[in-house]
Amino acid sequence: MHQIKYAMANFQLTSETAFKVKTKFLRKYRDLASEPLDFTPGKEDQLVEDLMRLVKRDRTYIEFTIQKALADTKGNRL
């Protein structure tokens, strides 16, 4: 039997910052517009897993990209 290890996300989002991160991801990955990217505070790991699957990138990339988006929430760049 294999154990699945889940890493904890190394960031926290509020509803407001989650919306801004989602907006920035949608600008970079326009095909995500048709995907449900729902976020519930405290479920950062689920968001990372969903984004990993949708953009076909690893956890390190997704978390780096989210942290980059959080570093400048007022800007448009990701």
Chimera marker file (.cmm) of the C-alpha trace (Angstrom):
<marker_set name="trace">
<marker id="1" x="0.000" y="0.000" z="0.000" r="1" g="1" b="0" radius="0.5"/>
<marker id="2" x="1.389" y="3.399" z="-0.995" r="1" g="1" b="0" radius="0.5"/>
<marker id="3" x="1.096" y="6.383" z="1.244" r="1" g="1" b="0" radius="0.5"/>
<marker id="4" x="0.311" y="9.642" z="-0.441" r="1" g="1" b="0" radius="0.5"/>
<marker id="5" x="2.149" y="12.593" z="1.035" r="1" g="1" b="0" radius="0.5"/>
<marker id="6" x="0.527" y="15.963" z="0.774" r="1" g="1" b="0" radius="0.5"/>
<marker id="7" x="2.640" y="19.059" z="1.062" r="1" g="1" b="0" radius="0.5"/>
<marker id="8" x="1.175" y="22.041" z="2.788" r="1" g="1" b="0" radius="0.5"/>
<marker id="9" x="0.899" y="25.174" z="0.714" r="1" g="1" b="0" radius="0.5"/>
<marker id="10" x="3.508" y="27.740" z="1.709" r="1" g="1" b="0" radius="0.5"/>
<marker id="11" x="1.107" y="30.695" z="1.451" r="1" g="1" b="0" radius="0.5"/>
<marker id="12" x="-2.298" y="31.741" z="2.743" r="1" g="1" b="0" radius="0.5"/>
<marker id="13" x="-5.060" y="33.383" z="0.797" r="1" g="1" b="0" radius="0.5"/>
<marker id="14" x="-8.067" y="35.428" z="1.746" r="1" g="1" b="0" radius="0.5"/>
<marker id="15" x="-11.118" y="35.663" z="-0.488" r="1" g="1" b="0" radius="0.5"/>
<marker id="16" x="-9.778" y="38.997" z="-1.783" r="1" g="1" b="0" radius="0.5"/>
<marker id="17" x="-6.238" y="37.805" z="-2.540" r="1" g="1" b="0" radius="0.5"/>
<marker id="18" x="-7.579" y="34.549" z="-4.014" r="1" g="1" b="0" radius="0.5"/>
<marker id="19" x="-9.656" y="36.582" z="-6.472" r="1" g="1" b="0" radius="0.5"/>
<marker id="20" x="-6.589" y="38.601" z="-7.499" r="1" g="1" b="0" radius="0.5"/>
<marker id="21" x="-4.459" y="35.457" z="-7.922" r="1" g="1" b="0" radius="0.5"/>
<marker id="22" x="-7.216" y="33.829" z="-9.982" r="1" g="1" b="0" radius="0.5"/>
<marker id="23" x="-7.477" y="36.924" z="-12.184" r="1" g="1" b="0" radius="0.5"/>
<marker id="24" x="-3.730" y="36.881" z="-12.822" r="1" g="1" b="0" radius="0.5"/>
<marker id="25" x="-3.765" y="33.151" z="-13.645" r="1" g="1" b="0" radius="0.5"/>
<marker id="26" x="-6.641" y="33.722" z="-16.075" r="1" g="1" b="0" radius="0.5"/>
<marker id="27" x="-4.623" y="36.422" z="-17.834" r="1" g="1" b="0" radius="0.5"/>
<marker id="28" x="-1.684" y="34.069" z="-18.260" r="1" g="1" b="0" radius="0.5"/>
<marker id="29" x="-3.679" y="30.896" z="-18.957" r="1" g="1" b="0" radius="0.5"/>
<marker id="30" x="-6.751" y="32.052" z="-20.850" r="1" g="1" b="0" radius="0.5"/>
<marker id="31" x="-8.013" y="28.524" z="-21.398" r="1" g="1" b="0" radius="0.5"/>
<marker id="32" x="-8.701" y="28.336" z="-17.641" r="1" g="1" b="0" radius="0.5"/>
<marker id="33" x="-11.668" y="30.666" z="-18.084" r="1" g="1" b="0" radius="0.5"/>
<marker id="34" x="-13.921" y="27.663" z="-18.693" r="1" g="1" b="0" radius="0.5"/>
<marker id="35" x="-12.647" y="25.832" z="-15.600" r="1" g="1" b="0" radius="0.5"/>
<marker id="36" x="-14.180" y="26.224" z="-12.146" r="1" g="1" b="0" radius="0.5"/>
<marker id="37" x="-11.454" y="27.679" z="-9.931" r="1" g="1" b="0" radius="0.5"/>
<marker id="38" x="-13.321" y="27.947" z="-6.689" r="1" g="1" b="0" radius="0.5"/>
<marker id="39" x="-11.405" y="28.822" z="-3.559" r="1" g="1" b="0" radius="0.5"/>
<marker id="40" x="-12.322" y="28.366" z="0.071" r="1" g="1" b="0" radius="0.5"/>
<marker id="41" x="-10.066" y="29.976" z="2.694" r="1" g="1" b="0" radius="0.5"/>
<marker id="42" x="-7.978" y="27.264" z="4.316" r="1" g="1" b="0" radius="0.5"/>
<marker id="43" x="-8.077" y="25.108" z="1.169" r="1" g="1" b="0" radius="0.5"/>
<marker id="44" x="-4.905" y="26.472" z="-0.426" r="1" g="1" b="0" radius="0.5"/>
<marker id="45" x="-3.630" y="22.933" z="-1.020" r="1" g="1" b="0" radius="0.5"/>
<marker id="46" x="-6.701" y="22.087" z="-3.078" r="1" g="1" b="0" radius="0.5"/>
<marker id="47" x="-6.189" y="25.207" z="-5.184" r="1" g="1" b="0" radius="0.5"/>
<marker id="48" x="-2.560" y="24.228" z="-5.814" r="1" g="1" b="0" radius="0.5"/>
<marker id="49" x="-3.588" y="20.693" z="-6.810" r="1" g="1" b="0" radius="0.5"/>
<marker id="50" x="-6.272" y="22.019" z="-9.165" r="1" g="1" b="0" radius="0.5"/>
<marker id="51" x="-3.871" y="24.469" z="-10.809" r="1" g="1" b="0" radius="0.5"/>
<marker id="52" x="-1.176" y="21.783" z="-11.132" r="1" g="1" b="0" radius="0.5"/>
<marker id="53" x="-3.631" y="19.579" z="-13.008" r="1" g="1" b="0" radius="0.5"/>
<marker id="54" x="-5.029" y="22.366" z="-15.182" r="1" g="1" b="0" radius="0.5"/>
<marker id="55" x="-1.759" y="23.981" z="-16.298" r="1" g="1" b="0" radius="0.5"/>
<marker id="56" x="0.263" y="20.753" z="-16.174" r="1" g="1" b="0" radius="0.5"/>
<marker id="57" x="3.014" y="22.193" z="-13.989" r="1" g="1" b="0" radius="0.5"/>
<marker id="58" x="4.554" y="21.020" z="-10.720" r="1" g="1" b="0" radius="0.5"/>
<marker id="59" x="3.843" y="22.249" z="-7.197" r="1" g="1" b="0" radius="0.5"/>
<marker id="60" x="7.013" y="24.339" z="-7.046" r="1" g="1" b="0" radius="0.5"/>
<marker id="61" x="6.024" y="26.313" z="-10.153" r="1" g="1" b="0" radius="0.5"/>
<marker id="62" x="2.422" y="26.834" z="-9.011" r="1" g="1" b="0" radius="0.5"/>
<marker id="63" x="3.412" y="28.007" z="-5.526" r="1" g="1" b="0" radius="0.5"/>
<marker id="64" x="6.139" y="30.275" z="-6.932" r="1" g="1" b="0" radius="0.5"/>
<marker id="65" x="3.636" y="31.797" z="-9.353" r="1" g="1" b="0" radius="0.5"/>
<marker id="66" x="1.058" y="32.351" z="-6.602" r="1" g="1" b="0" radius="0.5"/>
<marker id="67" x="3.660" y="33.953" z="-4.342" r="1" g="1" b="0" radius="0.5"/>
<marker id="68" x="4.741" y="36.184" z="-7.221" r="1" g="1" b="0" radius="0.5"/>
<marker id="69" x="1.117" y="37.238" z="-7.728" r="1" g="1" b="0" radius="0.5"/>
<marker id="70" x="0.760" y="37.942" z="-4.002" r="1" g="1" b="0" radius="0.5"/>
<marker id="71" x="3.918" y="40.062" z="-3.953" r="1" g="1" b="0" radius="0.5"/>
<marker id="72" x="2.189" y="42.688" z="-6.101" r="1" g="1" b="0" radius="0.5"/>
<marker id="73" x="-1.572" y="42.376" z="-5.708" r="1" g="1" b="0" radius="0.5"/>
<marker id="74" x="-2.179" y="45.796" z="-7.236" r="1" g="1" b="0" radius="0.5"/>
<marker id="75" x="-0.216" y="45.123" z="-10.426" r="1" g="1" b="0" radius="0.5"/>
<marker id="76" x="-1.394" y="43.231" z="-13.488" r="1" g="1" b="0" radius="0.5"/>
<marker id="77" x="1.707" y="41.126" z="-14.056" r="1" g="1" b="0" radius="0.5"/>
<marker id="78" x="2.092" y="37.543" z="-12.968" r="1" g="1" b="0" radius="0.5"/>
<link id1="1" id2="2" r="1" g="1" b="0" radius="0.2"/>
<link id1="2" id2="3" r="1" g="1" b="0" radius="0.2"/>
<link id1="3" id2="4" r="1" g="1" b="0" radius="0.2"/>
<link id1="4" id2="5" r="1" g="1" b="0" radius="0.2"/>
<link id1="5" id2="6" r="1" g="1" b="0" radius="0.2"/>
<link id1="6" id2="7" r="1" g="1" b="0" radius="0.2"/>
<link id1="7" id2="8" r="1" g="1" b="0" radius="0.2"/>
<link id1="8" id2="9" r="1" g="1" b="0" radius="0.2"/>
<link id1="9" id2="10" r="1" g="1" b="0" radius="0.2"/>
<link id1="10" id2="11" r="1" g="1" b="0" radius="0.2"/>
<link id1="11" id2="12" r="1" g="1" b="0" radius="0.2"/>
<link id1="12" id2="13" r="1" g="1" b="0" radius="0.2"/>
<link id1="13" id2="14" r="1" g="1" b="0" radius="0.2"/>
<link id1="14" id2="15" r="1" g="1" b="0" radius="0.2"/>
<link id1="15" id2="16" r="1" g="1" b="0" radius="0.2"/>
<link id1="16" id2="17" r="1" g="1" b="0" radius="0.2"/>
<link id1="17" id2="18" r="1" g="1" b="0" radius="0.2"/>
<link id1="18" id2="19" r="1" g="1" b="0" radius="0.2"/>
<link id1="19" id2="20" r="1" g="1" b="0" radius="0.2"/>
<link id1="20" id2="21" r="1" g="1" b="0" radius="0.2"/>
<link id1="21" id2="22" r="1" g="1" b="0" radius="0.2"/>
<link id1="22" id2="23" r="1" g="1" b="0" radius="0.2"/>
<link id1="23" id2="24" r="1" g="1" b="0" radius="0.2"/>
<link id1="24" id2="25" r="1" g="1" b="0" radius="0.2"/>
<link id1="25" id2="26" r="1" g="1" b="0" radius="0.2"/>
<link id1="26" id2="27" r="1" g="1" b="0" radius="0.2"/>
<link id1="27" id2="28" r="1" g="1" b="0" radius="0.2"/>
<link id1="28" id2="29" r="1" g="1" b="0" radius="0.2"/>
<link id1="29" id2="30" r="1" g="1" b="0" radius="0.2"/>
<link id1="30" id2="31" r="1" g="1" b="0" radius="0.2"/>
<link id1="31" id2="32" r="1" g="1" b="0" radius="0.2"/>
<link id1="32" id2="33" r="1" g="1" b="0" radius="0.2"/>
<link id1="33" id2="34" r="1" g="1" b="0" radius="0.2"/>
<link id1="34" id2="35" r="1" g="1" b="0" radius="0.2"/>
<link id1="35" id2="36" r="1" g="1" b="0" radius="0.2"/>
<link id1="36" id2="37" r="1" g="1" b="0" radius="0.2"/>
<link id1="37" id2="38" r="1" g="1" b="0" radius="0.2"/>
<link id1="38" id2="39" r="1" g="1" b="0" radius="0.2"/>
<link id1="39" id2="40" r="1" g="1" b="0" radius="0.2"/>
<link id1="40" id2="41" r="1" g="1" b="0" radius="0.2"/>
<link id1="41" id2="42" r="1" g="1" b="0" radius="0.2"/>
<link id1="42" id2="43" r="1" g="1" b="0" radius="0.2"/>
<link id1="43" id2="44" r="1" g="1" b="0" radius="0.2"/>
<link id1="44" id2="45" r="1" g="1" b="0" radius="0.2"/>
<link id1="45" id2="46" r="1" g="1" b="0" radius="0.2"/>
<link id1="46" id2="47" r="1" g="1" b="0" radius="0.2"/>
<link id1="47" id2="48" r="1" g="1" b="0" radius="0.2"/>
<link id1="48" id2="49" r="1" g="1" b="0" radius="0.2"/>
<link id1="49" id2="50" r="1" g="1" b="0" radius="0.2"/>
<link id1="50" id2="51" r="1" g="1" b="0" radius="0.2"/>
<link id1="51" id2="52" r="1" g="1" b="0" radius="0.2"/>
<link id1="52" id2="53" r="1" g="1" b="0" radius="0.2"/>
<link id1="53" id2="54" r="1" g="1" b="0" radius="0.2"/>
<link id1="54" id2="55" r="1" g="1" b="0" radius="0.2"/>
<link id1="55" id2="56" r="1" g="1" b="0" radius="0.2"/>
<link id1="56" id2="57" r="1" g="1" b="0" radius="0.2"/>
<link id1="57" id2="58" r="1" g="1" b="0" radius="0.2"/>
<link id1="58" id2="59" r="1" g="1" b="0" radius="0.2"/>
<link id1="59" id2="60" r="1" g="1" b="0" radius="0.2"/>
<link id1="60" id2="61" r="1" g="1" b="0" radius="0.2"/>
<link id1="61" id2="62" r="1" g="1" b="0" radius="0.2"/>
<link id1="62" id2="63" r="1" g="1" b="0" radius="0.2"/>
<link id1="63" id2="64" r="1" g="1" b="0" radius="0.2"/>
<link id1="64" id2="65" r="1" g="1" b="0" radius="0.2"/>
<link id1="65" id2="66" r="1" g="1" b="0" radius="0.2"/>
<link id1="66" id2="67" r="1" g="1" b="0" radius="0.2"/>
<link id1="67" id2="68" r="1" g="1" b="0" radius="0.2"/>
<link id1="68" id2="69" r="1" g="1" b="0" radius="0.2"/>
<link id1="69" id2="70" r="1" g="1" b="0" radius="0.2"/>
<link id1="70" id2="71" r="1" g="1" b="0" radius="0.2"/>
<link id1="71" id2="72" r="1" g="1" b="0" radius="0.2"/>
<link id1="72" id2="73" r="1" g="1" b="0" radius="0.2"/>
<link id1="73" id2="74" r="1" g="1" b="0" radius="0.2"/>
<link id1="74" id2="75" r="1" g="1" b="0" radius="0.2"/>
<link id1="75" id2="76" r="1" g="1" b="0" radius="0.2"/>
<link id1="76" id2="77" r="1" g="1" b="0" radius="0.2"/>
<link id1="77" id2="78" r="1" g="1" b="0" radius="0.2"/>
</marker_set>
